[in-house]
Amino acid sequence: MERIRGFGVKWCVWLGVCVLGLFSAAALGEQSCKLKAKFNLMGYKNVEKKKVVIGGMFSVHNRVSDTNSSSDPVSAGCEGFNFRTFRWTQTMLFAINEINKRQDLLPNTDLGYVIYDSCFTISKSVEGTLTFLTGQDEAVPNYRCGNGPPLAAMVGAGGCDLSVATARILGLYYFPQVSYSSSCSVLESRFQYPTFLRTIPSDEHQSVAMAQMVLHFGWTWVGTIASDDDYGKYGIKRFKEVVEEAGVCISFAETLPKYTNPETIARIVRTIRDSTAKIIVVFSSDVDLGPLVEELLLNNITNRTWIASENWVTSARIARQPNVMSMLGGTIGFAIPRADIPGLQKHLLTIDPYQDSLTEEFWETAFNCTLSYNQALRNARAQLATQVGNATASRAAARLAPQGLCTGTESLLLLNNTYSDVSQLRLTYNVYKAVYAVAYALHNLEYCVPGKGPFVGGTCADITKFEPWQLMYYLKNLRFKVPYTGEDISFNDGEVPGFYEILNWQRAPDGGVTFAHIGHYNSTEVLGKKLYIDNSSIIWHNDMLKAPRSVCSERCLPGTRMGIRQGEPVCCFDCIPCADGEISNTT
C-alpha cells in the first residue's frame, strides 16, 4: 500500500511538471502533440439555455465521399441523401419539441439536442460518439470539455454495425444508448454492451419467425441473401440454423456488397436465375438491396417469392421502383408495428429550407434546384458554355435569371416522396418511442424524492449534473405508455418483446404496391401459437392464390427409392426404380 501511495505522489508531481511543460511549450509557440484531423459532422444543435441535452445519430446520407490521400487527412464528407432517414431525424426534433411543450412531463426542464449524420458508415458514427462524449469536434479521450448542459443519452446510431461501434465506446463510460433500428442479436450481450437499449426487437425473434414461416408452407429448398454487415450476417445465420435443423436445404447463400459492385451484383443475379429455388429469404437494408433489385428488374428475373426482413419490407425505395410488382409481387415480410403520430406530418411539411445546411441540402435534392443564387448562376453559365462558349455564356447568364433556382416556397405536400409519406410509420415510431423513453427516465430522475432515492443512503441525482450511470438506472427500470398509441414500454435487460406484423405485397388499383396485413408473430405467446398466418388472404406472385412449391426434388413415387446425388444437399436426390423383388415402404 505504501508503494502505491508513493507512486501516486510521484505520478502527481510528474504530471504537474508535464502540464507546466505543456503550458510553457504553448507559450513559446511550440506543440508537444497535435490532433491529426478535425471531425466534419453535419446535423442539428440546440443547447442554448437548455437544462439537459439528448444526442441523436441518423444515417441521413448513404455513404462517405472519397478522400484524397495525397493531401492532409480530413474527415470525409457525405453523399447520397436519404429521405427516409431524414424523416427519422425530423421525428426526433418533433418529439423533443412536443415534450418541451408538455406540462406533465419534465415541466421544469427544457430539452436540447445535438444530432449528427453518421452517413451509414462506422467511421462517422465513431466521430459523432467521440464528439458527444467530449463536447467538441477535437476529441480528447476521457475528458468532457466545456460547461454546457449534461448530455443525457444517445438515440441511435442506425444500422447494427454502427451501433456495435458506438455501443462499445459508450459502454466504457456507462453512457446510455437507445437504438431505434439496430436489431441484430449480437447486441443482446450486456457483458459487451452494458448500456445499450432498444425500441426494436432483437433479430433473434425475426430469424426464428422467418424459419417458422418457411416450415409453415412446407418449403424445403430456399436461397438466402444477406447484407454484408452484422444485421445481415447474424440474422441469416440464425435463420439457417433453425431451418436446417428442421431438414430444409439452402440452395444458395449470397452476400450483398456494402458498396456498389457491378460484378458482384451481376454474379448474384446469375445465381438467382440458375437456381431452382423459388423462395428467397433476404435479410438486408433497403439501401444495400436496392442495386440488386434494379439489376433483377433489368434482367426480368421473375417467378420467385421473396421473404423480406423488417428493414426493407415497407421501403418506398424498393416498392416505388418502376414495374417492381413483376418481380416482387407476392412478397411476404415481417414488419414492426406501425402507428399514427398526430402532428408529425404538419411538422414535416413546414420545415424551413434556410434553417441549416442539412435541411438546405434536403430541399435542393428533393426539388432538384439550388437555394443559392450564385450557384444557380454558375450552373446556368456551365450549361450555356457547352452551347455558345465561355465568354458568351458568362454575359448571357448575367443578363438572365438563372434556371434551377429554388424559391424556398416549393410544396412538400405535392412532393409525394418517402420523406412526406406518413402511411407506414414503423421505424419512425421507434425513434419517437426512443426519445420518449429518455424523457420519461429523465422525469423520474428529476422528481426523485430525497431520502427515498435509489442511490446510496436514499439519495437522488441532480438533473443539472447527473452521471450517465444514474440515468441508466432509471432507463433499466422504466415503464411508460407511449402518447397516442398507449403502448406499454419497458426494457427487459435492454430488450423489448418480438412482435411483428406479417405483410403481403399486393397490387394496388394504380398498379403500385399495397402492404396487406396477413398475420402476425408474437414471441411472448406459447410455442405453437407464436405464428399466425391467414393463408386465404395471401395473393402470391403473378396474382396466384395457391402457395408456391419450392423443393429440390419431388417425393419419390411408390416403386422407386431415393438415390443421393453426390456433393449435393440431402434435399436433392434422384428417384431410382426398386430392384426386382423389392418394394419401397416410404415416399
C-alpha positions in Angstrom: 0.0 0.0 0.0 2.8 2.4 0.9 4.4 1.8 -2.5 1.1 2.5 -4.3 0.7 5.8 -2.4 4.3 6.7 -3.0 3.8 6.0 -6.7 0.7 8.2 -6.7 2.6 11.2 -5.2 5.4 10.8 -7.7 2.9 10.5 -10.5 1.1 13.7 -9.4 4.4 15.6 -9.2 5.4 14.2 -12.6 2.0 15.1 -14.1 2.3 18.6 -12.7 5.7 19.1 -14.3 4.3 17.8 -17.6 1.3 20.1 -17.5 3.6 23.1 -16.7 5.8 22.0 -19.5 2.9 21.9 -21.9 1.9 25.4 -20.9 5.4 26.6 -21.3 5.6 25.0 -24.8 2.4 26.6 -25.8 3.7 29.9 -24.6 6.7 29.5 -26.7 4.5 28.7 -29.7 5.6 25.1 -29.7 3.5 22.0 -29.8 4.4 18.8 -28.0 1.3 17.0 -29.5 -1.3 17.8 -32.1 -4.5 16.5 -33.5 -4.3 14.6 -36.8 -7.6 16.0 -38.1 -10.8 17.7 -37.1 -14.1 16.0 -37.4 -16.5 17.1 -40.1 -20.0 16.4 -38.8 -23.4 17.6 -40.1 -26.6 17.8 -38.2 -28.6 19.9 -35.7 -27.7 21.5 -32.5 -29.8 23.4 -29.9 -28.3 23.6 -26.5 -28.5 27.3 -25.5 -30.4 27.8 -22.2 -31.3 24.1 -22.1 -31.1 22.1 -18.9 -30.4 18.7 -20.5 -29.3 17.6 -24.0 -30.2 14.4 -25.8 -27.9 13.2 -28.6 -29.1 11.6 -31.8 -27.4 9.8 -34.7 -29.0 9.1 -38.1 -27.7 8.0 -41.5 -29.0 10.9 -43.4 -26.6 10.1 -46.2 -25.9 6.6 -47.6 -22.1 6.8 -47.8 -19.0 9.0 -47.4 -17.4 10.7 -50.3 -13.9 9.7 -51.5 -11.0 11.5 -49.8 -7.6 12.4 -51.3 -4.9 10.5 -49.5 -2.1 12.7 -51.1 -3.1 15.8 -49.0 -3.6 16.5 -45.3 -6.1 14.0 -43.9 -9.6 15.4 -43.4 -12.8 13.9 -42.2 -14.7 12.7 -45.2 -17.9 14.4 -46.4 -21.1 12.5 -47.1 -23.2 11.9 -50.2 -26.4 10.1 -51.3 -29.2 11.9 -49.4 -31.7 9.5 -47.8 -35.2 10.9 -47.5 -36.4 8.1 -45.2 -33.7 8.6 -42.5 -34.1 12.4 -42.8 -37.7 11.9 -41.7 -36.4 10.0 -38.7 -34.2 12.9 -37.8 -37.1 15.3 -38.1 -39.2 12.9 -35.9 -36.6 13.3 -33.1 -36.8 17.1 -33.4 -40.6 16.9 -33.4 -40.7 14.6 -30.3 -38.3 16.9 -28.3 -40.4 20.0 -29.2 -43.6 18.1 -28.2 -42.1 17.1 -24.9 -40.9 20.7 -24.2 -44.5 21.9 -24.6 -45.9 19.4 -22.1 -46.8 20.3 -18.5 -46.9 16.7 -17.3 -43.5 15.6 -18.5 -40.4 17.4 -17.5 -42.4 20.6 -16.9 -39.4 22.5 -15.4 -36.8 21.2 -17.8 -36.2 22.3 -21.4 -34.6 19.6 -23.5 -31.9 20.5 -26.0 -30.4 18.3 -28.7 -27.3 17.5 -30.7 -27.9 15.3 -33.8 -25.2 14.1 -36.1 -25.3 12.4 -39.5 -23.5 9.0 -39.4 -23.6 8.7 -43.2 -24.2 4.9 -42.9 -20.5 4.4 -42.0 -18.7 3.3 -38.9 -16.1 6.0 -39.0 -18.6 8.8 -39.0 -20.5 7.1 -36.1 -17.3 6.9 -34.1 -16.6 10.6 -34.9 -20.1 11.6 -33.6 -19.8 9.4 -30.5 -16.4 10.9 -29.5 -17.9 14.4 -30.1 -20.9 13.6 -27.9 -18.6 12.4 -25.1 -16.0 15.2 -25.2 -18.3 18.1 -26.2 -16.1 19.3 -29.1 -15.1 18.2 -32.6 -11.5 17.8 -31.5 -11.9 14.7 -29.4 -9.9 14.4 -26.1 -10.4 10.8 -24.8 -11.6 10.5 -21.2 -12.3 14.3 -21.0 -15.5 16.2 -21.2 -14.7 19.7 -22.3 -16.9 22.8 -21.8 -19.5 23.7 -19.2 -22.7 23.2 -21.2 -25.8 21.2 -20.1 -25.2 17.5 -19.5 -25.7 15.1 -22.4 -28.3 12.6 -21.2 -28.2 9.7 -23.7 -27.8 9.0 -27.4 -30.7 7.9 -29.6 -29.1 5.9 -32.4 -26.9 5.0 -34.2 -28.9 3.4 -37.1 -27.6 0.2 -38.6 -26.2 -2.7 -36.5 -22.6 -2.2 -37.5 -22.8 1.5 -36.4 -24.5 0.7 -33.1 -21.9 -2.0 -32.3 -19.1 0.5 -32.8 -20.8 3.3 -30.8 -22.0 0.9 -28.0 -18.5 -0.3 -27.4 -17.3 3.3 -26.8 -20.4 4.4 -24.8 -20.2 1.3 -22.7 -16.8 2.3 -21.5 -18.3 5.3 -19.8 -21.6 3.7 -18.9 -23.3 6.2 -21.1 -26.9 5.2 -22.2 -27.7 4.5 -25.8 -31.3 3.8 -27.0 -31.4 2.4 -30.5 -34.5 2.6 -32.8 -33.3 0.3 -35.6 -30.3 -1.8 -34.6 -31.9 -5.2 -34.3 -29.0 -7.7 -34.7 -28.8 -10.3 -32.0 -25.2 -9.7 -31.2 -26.2 -6.5 -29.3 -28.1 -8.7 -26.8 -24.9 -9.2 -24.8 -24.9 -6.9 -21.7 -21.4 -8.1 -21.0 -20.1 -6.4 -24.1 -22.8 -3.6 -24.4 -23.8 -2.8 -20.8 -25.6 0.5 -21.7 -27.3 -0.5 -24.9 -31.2 -0.5 -25.0 -33.5 -0.5 -28.0 -37.1 0.0 -29.0 -36.9 -2.6 -31.8 -37.0 -6.3 -31.1 -33.8 -8.4 -31.4 -33.5 -10.3 -34.7 -33.3 -13.5 -32.7 -37.1 -13.3 -32.8 -37.3 -12.3 -36.5 -34.9 -15.1 -37.7 -37.0 -17.7 -35.8 -40.2 -16.2 -37.2 -38.9 -16.4 -40.8 -37.9 -20.0 -40.2 -41.3 -20.9 -38.8 -42.9 -19.3 -41.9 -40.8 -21.4 -44.2 -41.8 -24.6 -42.3 -45.4 -23.5 -42.2 -45.6 -23.5 -46.1 -43.5 -26.7 -46.4 -40.7 -25.1 -48.4 -37.6 -27.3 -48.2 -35.4 -25.6 -50.9 -34.6 -21.9 -50.4 -32.0 -19.3 -51.3 -30.7 -16.7 -48.9 -29.3 -13.2 -49.4 -27.8 -11.1 -46.6 -26.2 -7.6 -46.4 -22.5 -7.6 -45.6 -22.9 -6.4 -42.0 -23.9 -7.6 -38.6 -27.6 -7.2 -39.3 -27.5 -9.5 -42.4 -24.8 -11.9 -41.2 -26.3 -12.7 -37.8 -29.9 -12.6 -39.0 -29.5 -15.0 -41.8 -27.1 -17.2 -39.8 -29.8 -17.8 -37.1 -32.4 -18.4 -39.8 -30.3 -21.1 -41.4 -29.6 -22.8 -38.1 -33.3 -23.2 -37.4 -34.4 -24.4 -40.9 -31.5 -26.7 -41.5 -32.2 -28.4 -38.1 -35.7 -29.0 -39.4 -34.5 -30.6 -42.7 -34.6 -27.5 -45.0 -31.8 -27.2 -47.6 -30.1 -24.0 -48.7 -29.8 -23.7 -52.5 -27.5 -20.7 -52.4 -26.3 -18.1 -49.8 -25.2 -14.8 -51.2 -23.9 -11.6 -49.6 -24.7 -8.1 -50.9 -21.7 -5.8 -51.3 -21.7 -2.8 -48.9 -20.6 -0.5 -51.7 -21.8 -0.8 -55.3 -20.0 -3.5 -57.1 -21.5 -4.3 -60.6 -19.5 -7.5 -61.0 -20.8 -9.0 -57.7 -24.4 -7.9 -58.3 -24.2 -9.5 -61.8 -22.9 -12.7 -60.3 -25.8 -12.8 -57.7 -28.3 -12.2 -60.5 -26.9 -15.3 -62.4 -27.1 -17.4 -59.2 -30.7 -16.5 -58.7 -31.5 -17.1 -62.3 -29.8 -20.5 -62.4 -31.2 -21.8 -59.0 -34.3 -23.9 -58.9 -35.3 -22.5 -55.5 -38.5 -20.5 -55.8 -38.2 -19.0 -52.3 -35.6 -16.3 -51.5 -35.1 -15.0 -47.9 -33.5 -11.6 -47.7 -32.0 -10.1 -44.6 -30.9 -6.6 -45.7 -31.4 -2.9 -45.5 -33.2 -1.3 -48.5 -30.0 0.7 -49.2 -28.0 -2.5 -49.7 -30.7 -4.3 -51.5 -31.6 -1.5 -54.0 -28.8 -2.2 -56.6 -29.7 -5.9 -56.8 -33.4 -5.1 -57.3 -32.6 -2.7 -60.1 -30.4 -5.4 -61.8 -33.0 -8.1 -61.4 -35.6 -5.9 -63.0 -33.3 -5.2 -65.9 -32.8 -8.9 -66.4 -36.5 -9.7 -66.0 -35.9 -12.3 -63.2 -39.4 -13.2 -62.1 -41.3 -16.3 -60.8 -39.7 -16.1 -57.3 -41.3 -15.5 -54.0 -39.3 -13.2 -51.7 -39.3 -13.3 -47.9 -38.5 -9.8 -46.5 -36.9 -8.7 -43.3 -38.4 -5.7 -41.5 -35.7 -3.3 -42.8 -37.0 -3.3 -46.4 -40.4 -4.9 -46.4 -42.2 -1.4 -46.5 -39.4 0.5 -48.0 -40.6 3.1 -50.6 -37.1 3.0 -52.1 -37.8 -0.6 -53.2 -41.6 -0.5 -53.6 -41.6 2.5 -55.9 -39.2 1.0 -58.4 -40.9 1.0 -61.9 -42.6 -2.3 -62.7 -41.4 -3.7 -59.3 -44.5 -5.9 -58.9 -43.5 -8.0 -61.9 -40.6 -9.2 -59.7 -41.6 -8.7 -56.1 -45.4 -9.1 -56.3 -46.4 -11.7 -53.6 -43.5 -10.9 -51.3 -44.2 -11.8 -47.7 -42.3 -10.0 -44.9 -42.1 -9.1 -41.3 -42.7 -5.5 -40.1 -42.6 -3.9 -36.8 -45.9 -2.3 -35.8 -46.9 0.9 -37.4 -48.5 3.9 -35.7 -50.1 7.3 -36.4 -48.3 10.2 -34.8 -50.6 13.3 -34.7 -48.9 16.5 -35.7 -45.8 14.8 -37.3 -46.9 15.4 -40.9 -47.5 19.1 -40.2 -44.0 19.3 -38.8 -42.5 17.5 -41.8 -44.3 19.8 -44.3 -43.4 23.1 -42.6 -39.6 22.9 -42.2 -37.6 25.9 -43.2 -35.2 25.3 -46.1 -33.0 28.2 -44.9 -32.7 26.8 -41.4 -29.4 24.9 -41.7 -27.2 23.2 -44.3 -28.7 19.8 -43.9 -32.3 21.0 -44.5 -31.0 23.1 -47.4 -29.5 20.0 -49.0 -32.7 18.1 -48.5 -34.7 20.9 -50.2 -32.3 21.1 -53.1 -32.2 17.3 -53.6 -36.0 16.9 -53.3 -36.8 19.7 -55.8 -33.7 19.4 -58.0 -32.8 23.1 -57.7 -30.4 25.3 -55.7 -31.2 27.8 -53.0 -28.0 29.7 -53.8 -28.3 32.4 -56.4 -24.6 32.3 -57.2 -24.7 28.5 -57.5 -27.7 28.7 -59.9 -25.7 31.3 -61.9 -22.7 29.0 -62.1 -25.0 26.2 -63.3 -26.5 28.3 -66.0 -23.1 29.5 -67.1 -21.8 26.0 -67.4 -24.9 24.8 -69.3 -24.6 27.8 -71.8 -20.9 27.3 -72.2 -21.5 23.9 -73.9 -23.6 25.7 -76.5 -22.1 29.1 -77.1 -18.6 29.2 -75.5 -17.4 30.5 -72.1 -17.2 34.3 -72.8 -20.7 34.5 -74.4 -22.1 32.2 -71.7 -20.9 34.5 -68.9 -22.5 37.5 -70.5 -25.8 35.7 -71.2 -26.0 34.1 -67.8 -25.5 37.5 -66.1 -28.5 39.0 -68.0 -30.8 36.1 -67.4 -32.5 34.9 -64.2 -30.7 31.6 -63.7 -32.7 28.5 -64.1 -32.9 25.9 -61.4 -33.1 28.4 -58.6 -35.3 27.3 -55.7 -37.9 29.8 -54.4 -38.0 28.2 -50.9 -41.8 28.0 -51.2 -42.0 24.8 -53.1 -44.7 22.5 -51.8 -43.6 19.5 -49.8 -47.2 18.2 -49.8 -47.0 17.8 -53.6 -43.6 16.2 -53.4 -45.0 12.8 -52.7 -41.8 11.0 -51.8 -40.5 8.9 -48.9 -40.0 11.9 -46.6 -43.5 13.1 -46.6 -45.2 9.7 -46.6 -46.6 9.0 -43.1 -48.6 6.0 -44.0 -46.0 3.5 -42.8 -44.6 5.0 -39.6 -42.7 2.0 -38.2 -39.1 2.8 -37.6 -40.2 6.4 -37.4 -42.4 5.3 -34.5 -39.4 3.6 -32.9 -37.5 6.9 -33.0 -40.5 8.6 -31.3 -40.5 5.9 -28.6 -36.8 6.1 -28.0 -36.9 9.9 -27.4 -39.8 9.5 -25.0 -38.0 6.7 -23.2 -35.1 9.1 -22.4 -37.6 11.9 -21.5 -39.5 9.7 -19.0 -36.3 8.4 -17.5 -35.1 12.0 -17.0 -38.5 12.9 -15.5 -38.2 10.1 -12.9 -34.7 11.2 -12.2 -35.7 14.8 -11.7 -38.6 14.1 -9.4 -36.9 11.6 -7.2 -37.8 12.2 -3.5 -34.7 12.8 -1.3 -34.3 10.1 1.3 -36.2 7.6 -1.0 -33.9 7.7 -3.9 -32.3 4.6 -5.5 -28.7 5.5 -4.7 -26.5 5.2 -1.6 -28.3 6.4 1.5 -31.5 7.0 -0.4 -30.0 9.9 -2.3 -31.2 11.3 -5.7 -29.4 12.5 -8.7 -29.3 16.2 -9.7 -30.9 16.9 -13.1 -28.3 19.6 -13.8 -25.2 17.5 -13.1 -26.1 13.8 -13.0 -23.8 11.0 -14.1 -24.6 8.8 -17.1 -24.9 5.6 -14.9 -27.5 7.3 -12.8 -29.8 7.9 -15.8 -29.0 4.3 -16.9 -30.6 3.1 -13.6 -33.9 4.9 -14.5 -33.8 3.6 -18.1 -33.4 0.0 -17.0 -36.3 0.3 -14.6 -38.5 2.3 -16.8 -42.2 1.7 -17.6 -44.3 4.2 -19.5 -47.2 4.5 -22.0 -46.4 5.9 -25.5 -48.5 9.0 -26.3 -51.4 8.5 -28.6 -50.9 4.7 -29.1 -51.0 3.8 -25.4 -48.3 1.1 -26.0 -46.6 -0.1 -22.7 -42.9 0.2 -22.9 -40.4 -1.4 -20.5 -36.9 -2.8 -21.1 -36.2 -6.4 -20.1 -32.4 -6.3 -19.8 -32.5 -3.6 -22.5 -34.8 -5.5 -24.8 -38.4 -5.3 -25.9 -40.6 -8.3 -26.9 -40.6 -9.5 -30.5 -43.9 -8.6 -32.1 -44.2 -8.3 -35.9 -46.9 -7.8 -38.4 -46.8 -10.1 -41.4 -47.3 -8.2 -44.7 -48.0 -9.3 -48.3 -47.1 -7.2 -51.3 -50.3 -7.0 -53.3 -51.1 -5.0 -56.4 -52.8 -1.7 -55.8 -55.5 -0.3 -58.2 -53.0 2.1 -59.7 -50.5 -0.8 -60.3 -48.3 0.1 -57.4 -47.8 -1.8 -54.1 -50.2 -2.1 -51.2 -49.0 -3.8 -48.0 -51.8 -6.2 -46.9 -51.8 -7.5 -43.3 -52.0 -11.3 -43.4 -50.8 -12.3 -39.9 -48.5 -11.7 -37.0 -45.8 -13.2 -34.9 -45.7 -12.7 -31.1 -42.6 -14.0 -29.2 -44.5 -13.9 -25.8 -47.1 -16.5 -26.9 -46.7 -20.2 -26.1 -44.9 -22.4 -28.6 -47.3 -23.3 -31.4 -49.2 -20.0 -31.1 -46.4 -17.5 -31.8 -47.0 -17.5 -35.6 -50.4 -16.8 -37.1 -50.9 -16.6 -40.9 -54.2 -16.2 -42.7 -53.4 -18.3 -45.8 -56.6 -17.3 -47.6 -55.7 -13.6 -47.6 -52.4 -14.0 -49.4 -52.0 -13.1 -53.1 -48.9 -14.8 -54.4 -46.6 -13.9 -57.3 -48.5 -13.4 -60.6 -51.7 -13.0 -58.6 -51.9 -16.7 -57.8 -54.0 -17.8 -54.8 -52.1 -21.1 -54.2 -48.8 -21.1 -52.3 -45.8 -21.9 -54.5 -43.8 -25.1 -54.0 -40.1 -24.9 -53.5 -38.4 -28.3 -53.3 -35.1 -29.6 -54.9 -36.6 -33.0 -55.7 -40.2 -34.2 -55.5 -41.0 -37.2 -53.4 -40.4 -40.5 -55.0 -43.4 -42.4 -56.2 -44.2 -46.0 -55.0 -41.8 -48.4 -56.7 -38.9 -46.1 -56.6 -36.3 -45.1 -53.9 -34.2 -42.1 -53.2 -30.7 -42.0 -54.7 -28.4 -39.4 -53.1 -26.7 -37.1 -55.5 -23.0 -36.9 -54.8 -21.9 -33.5 -53.5 -25.5 -32.1 -53.3 -27.7 -31.3 -50.3 -29.8 -34.2 -48.9 -33.0 -32.5 -50.3 -31.7 -33.2 -53.8 -32.0 -36.8 -54.9 -32.9 -39.0 -57.8 -35.8 -41.5 -57.8 -34.4 -44.9 -58.8 -36.7 -47.8 -59.6 -36.6 -50.5 -57.0 -34.8 -53.8 -57.9 -36.7 -56.9 -58.8 -38.4 -58.4 -55.7 -38.1 -55.1 -53.7 -40.7 -52.5 -52.8 -40.5 -49.0 -51.3 -42.2 -48.6 -47.9 -41.8 -44.8 -47.7 -42.4 -41.9 -50.1 
